[in-house]
Amino acid sequence: MKFTSVISRSLFSLAALAALSCASAQAAEKAHIQPLDKAIQARYDAITKMLESGTPSADIGRALYWPDVIVTGQGAEKVYRGLDALQPTLAAVLKDLGPHCKFSVRDPAAQSGSVAAVYSQLGCKSATAGQPDINLRLLYVWEKRGNEWKVVREMYSEGTIN
């Protein structure tokens, strides 16, 4: 039953993203920041403060992701299915990133109902002297449950969004 639920949610997310691709061109033409973009940026700002204050990675994970999140990206050894599976890697990554990181929404959110896709950037000053800064391109699929938006899918790669 749980497997069917995951498949249904994944298929719904894919269908929503297909619908969103048509809407994203229209959304990109809007000059002002949409309310969802503001809400996502506010979440990013809260995560940035958590990183700066040394908040445990488990708390940061719960603030950003739904428990059934799926994460993968460039160089990933596997697809992480669920926050519990992601947590050890998240702890190691956050330790490497250090406290000097900033998330930013790079393009307007493409939203359909309770699902939205957002291109974002994560830039971090290196926590280790002599090491290069870290920049990640992020494609997040956010899902609204109740009154709260959190990430349900993530794909990442190194680099910056122009």
C-alpha positions as CSV (number, residue, x, y, z in Angstrom):
1,M,0.0,0.0,0.0
2,K,2.8,2.4,0.9
3,F,4.6,1.5,-2.4
4,T,1.4,2.4,-4.3
5,S,1.1,5.7,-2.5
6,V,4.7,6.6,-3.4
7,I,4.2,5.6,-7.0
8,S,0.9,7.6,-7.1
9,R,2.6,10.7,-5.6
10,S,5.6,10.4,-8.0
11,L,3.3,10.0,-11.0
12,F,1.3,13.0,-9.8
13,S,4.5,15.0,-9.4
14,L,5.6,14.1,-12.9
15,A,2.2,15.0,-14.4
16,A,2.2,18.3,-12.4
17,L,5.7,19.1,-13.6
18,A,4.6,18.5,-17.2
19,A,1.7,20.9,-16.7
20,L,4.0,23.4,-15.0
21,S,6.5,23.5,-17.9
22,C,3.8,25.3,-20.0
23,A,3.1,27.6,-17.1
24,S,6.7,28.4,-16.4
25,A,7.2,30.4,-19.5
26,Q,4.2,32.6,-18.5
27,A,5.5,32.9,-15.0
28,A,9.0,33.9,-16.1
29,E,7.4,36.9,-17.9
30,K,6.0,38.3,-14.7
31,A,8.2,41.1,-13.4
32,H,7.1,41.0,-9.8
33,I,7.8,38.3,-7.2
34,Q,4.9,35.9,-6.7
35,P,3.7,35.2,-3.1
36,L,4.9,31.6,-3.3
37,D,8.4,32.8,-4.3
38,K,8.4,35.1,-1.2
39,A,7.3,32.3,1.0
40,I,10.0,30.0,-0.4
41,Q,12.6,32.7,0.0
42,A,11.5,33.2,3.6
43,R,11.9,29.5,4.2
44,Y,15.4,29.7,2.7
45,D,16.3,32.7,4.9
46,A,15.1,30.7,7.9
47,I,17.3,27.7,6.9
48,T,20.3,30.1,6.4
49,K,19.8,31.4,10.0
50,M,19.6,27.8,11.2
51,L,22.9,27.0,9.5
52,E,24.5,30.2,10.9
53,S,23.4,29.3,14.5
54,G,24.6,25.7,14.3
55,T,21.2,24.1,14.4
56,P,21.4,20.3,14.2
57,S,21.1,18.9,10.7
58,A,18.1,16.8,11.7
59,D,16.2,20.0,12.6
60,I,17.3,21.6,9.3
61,G,16.2,18.6,7.4
62,R,12.7,18.6,9.0
63,A,12.4,22.4,8.3
64,L,13.1,21.9,4.6
65,Y,11.9,18.5,3.6
66,W,8.8,16.3,3.9
67,P,9.5,12.9,5.5
68,D,8.9,11.2,2.1
69,V,11.4,13.4,0.2
70,I,13.4,11.9,-2.7
71,V,16.8,13.4,-3.4
72,T,19.4,12.7,-6.1
73,G,21.9,14.6,-8.1
74,Q,25.3,14.9,-9.7
75,G,27.7,12.4,-8.1
76,A,25.1,10.9,-5.8
77,E,25.9,7.3,-5.0
78,K,22.2,6.5,-4.8
79,V,18.7,8.0,-4.7
80,Y,17.8,8.9,-1.2
81,R,14.2,7.9,-0.5
82,G,12.9,9.4,2.7
83,L,14.3,11.9,5.1
84,D,15.5,9.1,7.4
85,A,17.6,7.7,4.6
86,L,18.9,11.1,3.6
87,Q,19.8,12.3,7.2
88,P,23.3,10.8,7.5
89,T,24.3,12.3,4.2
90,L,22.6,15.6,5.0
91,A,24.6,15.8,8.2
92,A,27.9,15.2,6.4
93,V,27.1,17.7,3.6
94,L,26.0,20.4,6.1
95,K,29.2,19.9,8.0
96,D,31.2,20.3,4.8
97,L,29.2,23.4,3.7
98,G,29.7,25.2,7.0
99,P,27.6,28.1,8.3
100,H,28.1,30.6,5.5
101,C,25.5,29.6,2.9
102,K,22.7,31.4,1.2
103,F,19.8,30.0,-0.7
104,S,18.0,32.0,-3.4
105,V,15.0,31.6,-5.7
106,R,16.4,32.0,-9.2
107,D,13.3,31.8,-11.4
108,P,9.6,32.3,-10.5
109,A,7.9,29.2,-9.1
110,A,5.8,27.2,-11.6
111,Q,2.8,26.2,-9.5
112,S,-0.2,23.9,-10.1
113,G,-2.4,23.5,-7.0
114,S,-0.4,22.1,-4.1
115,V,2.7,21.4,-6.1
116,A,5.4,23.8,-7.4
117,A,8.7,23.6,-9.1
118,V,11.4,26.1,-8.3
119,Y,15.0,26.6,-9.6
120,S,17.2,27.7,-6.8
121,Q,20.8,28.5,-6.1
122,L,22.8,27.5,-3.0
123,G,26.1,29.4,-2.5
124,C,28.4,28.7,0.4
125,K,31.7,30.2,1.4
126,S,34.1,27.4,2.0
127,A,34.4,26.2,5.6
128,T,38.0,25.1,5.0
129,A,40.7,27.6,4.3
130,G,42.1,27.3,0.8
131,Q,39.1,25.3,-0.5
132,P,36.9,26.8,-3.3
133,D,33.4,28.1,-2.5
134,I,30.5,25.7,-3.2
135,N,27.7,26.5,-5.6
136,L,24.8,24.2,-6.3
137,R,22.0,24.5,-8.8
138,L,18.8,23.0,-7.3
139,L,15.5,21.9,-8.8
140,Y,13.1,21.6,-5.9
141,V,9.5,20.3,-6.1
142,W,7.6,21.8,-3.2
143,E,4.4,20.3,-2.0
144,K,1.8,22.1,0.2
145,R,0.4,19.9,3.0
146,G,-2.1,21.7,5.2
147,N,-0.7,25.3,5.4
148,E,3.0,24.4,4.9
149,W,5.2,24.1,1.8
150,K,8.2,21.8,2.0
151,V,10.4,20.0,-0.5
152,V,9.2,16.6,-1.7
153,R,11.7,16.1,-4.5
154,E,15.2,17.5,-5.1
155,M,17.7,17.3,-7.9
156,Y,21.1,19.1,-7.7
157,S,24.2,19.7,-9.7
158,E,27.4,21.8,-9.2
159,G,27.5,25.3,-10.7
160,T,25.5,28.5,-10.8
161,I,22.3,29.4,-12.6
162,N,22.9,32.3,-15.0
